[in-house]
């Protein structure tokens, strides 16, 4: 058992396990009679994964400034889109009084919005696999503009505002589901780390900073303008998306998707390509993984490695909504593929680790206004909005800590494991979620019930801990799915999207009644204990994860179901 991971008897290498070649006992790369030239980065030290084609329309061949510009635009619209979910968090009481509704009905304005994200998300992912992502980014932006203007103009019509929120959820779905996918399309593995952090910070950080602004907007010029502002900013970004965000999906032959030593000439040990460890590889994925999100076509059919190079697309051609099918797979089969994976232990574990703490975060947001707008603090919308400063800082710190520790801890464990990388090394990050996330839940329950005694600072501090733990768990589970089950990663991330949004929807349905019946502290004792139990599931996942990988490599659920 290497570092506590259960070894399996297998005739071949278990998917996800990689030899990083930092140990003298590891073999050199073999020579193959049909060797292909290997492409390196400009420093001539890092193998490019995936291997770029000779097609000038391959996003990996675009200049770095162009790729970074595309990501910056997508991250900016993601910030706007991510504001939609917590849009009503700071002014729940104000809206309840204006609409003459109770807190549960107002919470459902967020709940049905999340339901819209979850349902639309898996439809859009299937569409992206076949037709690409550009049309979905444009559609999502247009829906955000229309639904936000609609919501601001809804007046006191509850049904109208409810449907506007649902459409907002549908508009958010392409960005929540596909922006990280575009990072996989645009960048080589060794370039993705900080770009992936940027895209995730855009999606998470914006969500927690929104109530800080919305509270002030509501107090100053009315809640309607929080909707109008989104419509205005999204409208300003629409031309940038149309003109400067071309299609990023690219049909890549399988031999370019994964770099395999047996397909390539032996890399000469001349001092330039003599790899000795992860520090020179720069990234644990470099020899192993190209990312789940490129939506590569599985059946390359008659494609050969000597295809005629097509001409470079003109700027006008790049503005087309569609530039050909990306897969011959049946659309309805793609829709069904994620659902059997809820019975896959690794996918279910990732859903629980990531989705439940996101759900508890949504629940805190739903009840926050009710706790602080009443006695003894009597906060107004502005002060309630400022309560989200803590979780915003917690989200940023969570990304910084996870970014630093994820690679450092993995490299350390690889050295201890004689140069062998196991995806289960990513799971150790959940230990920090257990500490910070669960302390945050318990602490928030205790201090929020007695705000007259503890004031506002301690609940906000524990809220920050909870959000920091949420981010750490989200990063750990995502990295594990990416590294351990790359062949089903697209469907697995769709499962995560569905689970976290439907679970959050269910909590908004009953969160307020649960709190008023059981009390704040008792409720969060239960919630915290549930989260502790979920985090402890990481222990058997760490020990038996490799056995699980080997088992499902031999027994493919999707193939057995003809999906």
GIBELHU-V714412 format. One line per field, one symbol per residue. ss: DSSP state (H for helix, E for strand, C for the rest). phi: phi as a letter, one per 20 degrees, with the letter a starting at -180 (. if undefined). psi: psi as a letter, one per 30 degrees, with the letter a starting at -180 (. if undefined). A space follows every 50 residues. Layout:
ss = ???
phi = ???
psi = ???
This chain:
ss = CECCECCCCCCCCCCCCEECCCCCCCCCCCCCCCCECCCECCCCCCECCC CCCCCCCCHHHCCHHHHHHHHHHHHHHHHHHHCCCCCCCCCHHHHHHHHC CCHHHHHHHHHHHHHHHHHHHHHHHHHHHHHCCHHHHHHHHHHHHHHHHH HHCCCCCHHHHHHHHHHHHHHHHHHHHHHHHHHHHHCCHHHHHHHHHHHH HHHHHHHHHHHHHHHHHHHHHCCHHHHHHHHHHHHHHHHHHHHHCCCCCC CCCHHHHCCCHHHECCCCCCCCCCCCCHHHHCCCCCCCCCCCCCCCCCCC CCCCCCCCCCCCCCHHHHCCCCCCCCCCCCHHHHHHHHHHHHHCHHHHHH HHHHHHHHHHHHHHHHHHHHHHCCCCCCCCHHHHHHCHHHHHHHHHHHHH HHHHHHHHHHHHHHHHCCCEECHHHHHHHHHHHHHHHHHHHHHHHHHHHC HHHHCCHHHHHHHHHHHHHHHHHHHHHHHHHHHHCHHHHHHHHHHHHHHH HHHHHHHHHHHHHHHHHHCHHHHHHHHHHHHHHHHHHHHHHHHHHHHHHH HHHHCCHHHHCCC
phi = .flneffcecfcffgofceemdcfeefffeecfdfdfdedfffmcdffcf ffeeffefgfefgffffffgffffffffgffffffegdfecgfgffffem defffffffeffgfffffffgffffffffedndgffffffffffffffff ffefmdeffffffffffgffffggffecffffgffecfgfeegfffffff fffefffeeggfffgffffecofgffffffffffffegffffeccffdfb fdggfefdedgfecfgffednecefcrffefmbfegecbdoedelfffde lefcedgfffffffffffeffccofdbeffgffffegfffffeegfffgf fffeffffffffffffeffffefefeelfefffffffefgffffffffff ffffegffffffffffelneedgfffffffgffgfffffffffffffffc ffeemeffgfffffgffgffffffffffffffeecffdffffffgfffff fffffffffcffffffeenfffgffffffffgfffffffffffdffffff fefecfgfffeld
psi = jjhgkklljkfakkkekkjfhgkffkllklkkfhkkkkklaffgfkkkkl klagkffkffflkeeeeeeeeeeeeefeeeeffeegegefheeeeeeefh lleeeeefeeeeeeeeeeeeefeeeeeefefafeeeeeeeeeeeeeeeee eegfbgjeeeeeeeeeeeeeeeeeeeffeeeeeeefllefffdfeeeeee eeeeeeeffefeeeeeeeeegkfefeeeeeeeeeeefeeeeefgilkfkk jkkeffekjkeffllkkkigfegikglfefffkffegekflfgfhkkejf bgklghlkkllkkleeeffkekhlkfkglkeeeeefeeefffgkeeeeee eeeeeeeeeeeeeeeefeeeeffalfehkaeeeeefffeefeeeeeeeee eeeefeeeeeeeeeefghgkkkffffffffeeeeeeeeeeeeeeeeeffh feefafeeeeeeeeeeeeeeeeeeeeeeeeeeeehffgeeeefeeeeeee eeeeeeefegeeeeefefleeeefeeeeeeeeeeefffefeeegeeeeee efefijeeeegh.
